[in-house]
Amino acid sequence: MTAAIRQATGPAHTRIYAYGAARGENAVPNDDLVGPIDSSDEWIRQRTGIVTRVRADKDTSVIDLAADAVAEAIQRSGVPADQVDAVIVSTISNPKQTPSVSAIVADRVGANPAAAYDVNAACAGFSYGVTQADALVRAGAARYVAVVGAEKLSDIVDPTDRTISFLLGDGAGAVIVGPSDTPGIGPTVWGSDGSKADAVGMNHTLVEFRDGTAPWPTLRQEGPTVFRWAVWEMVKVARRAIEEAGIQATDLAAFIPHQANMRIIDEFAKQLGLPETVAIGRDIETTGNTSAASIPLATHRLLDEHPELSGGLALQIGFGAGLVFGAQVIVLP
């Protein structure tokens, strides 16, 4: 007779305990970027809402940014670093294919030998990481999980590109997810549309660069395609996330979308019919688009500026390269 094995189980509910953040050291105003793209400060402000963006020093790595963000999240959460059982880092800007950013970050913050792995889901990566952390804790595979969105996009920017280069910044945002007596992370609505993968992504491969047939790969996008998809299709995802959480849009205290473009954020809020009482993350104005880091960075700033939001409901939604998306309602710590 085959022996029965044990199967792990965990708590019924989870929540986010705290946020941490790290931004690039340098504020880069629009005027510093307009020459190579034959543009102007006014044009960038009107089209994106960005006044300045943060970019890291040459010697600052995405690992440095991620580790600083996790360290703050751990300190704010009150969870000892050596009790963090898993570290998930979402990034598209790890300068090495391997090792993972997460394994090095886990060691730096004192979580060694936590399970550690990277997620490549671009601007939806933070939502993907929170979804996995929630599942890991409720399955009994981990008790506390650090989730990090971290990017150094200045490494993969072509300063002459007019489609996306002036949008991008560097930074990292992190959270600690753990067990809760009450529901703190709603069901996730996530997915992808790989048929439109060429709408935003890298313009060349590392193999082409190695072989001398292409320059260093950098990000590009088809702006109108991405704008239409974000505004019309992602609004449907956001509405589903609200419905799956069993609430109404009027129950929200905050709306924190991926910081892609201020016009997208404003149109998003309009399409959702959000009341004026809902605080909206608009970190893009002074941080720029930081891909996987944008949602936790925007949430971190919103909570610092409006501590009264603590305990309220927030809708977070990420969407980006590969046309991947993820959204969930969470209880703000």
Beta strands, then each sheet from edge to edge (+ up, - down):
strand 1: 13-23
strand 2: 26-29
strand 3: 52-55
strand 4: 86-90
strand 5: 115-119
strand 6: 145-152
strand 7: 170-180
strand 8: 189-192
strand 9: 200-202
strand 10: 219-221
strand 11: 254-257
strand 12: 279-280
strand 13: 313-320
strand 14: 324-331
sheet 1: 1+ 7- 6+ 4+ 5+
sheet 2: 2+ 3-
sheet 3: 8+ 14- 13+ 11+ 12+
sheet 4: 9+ 10-
end
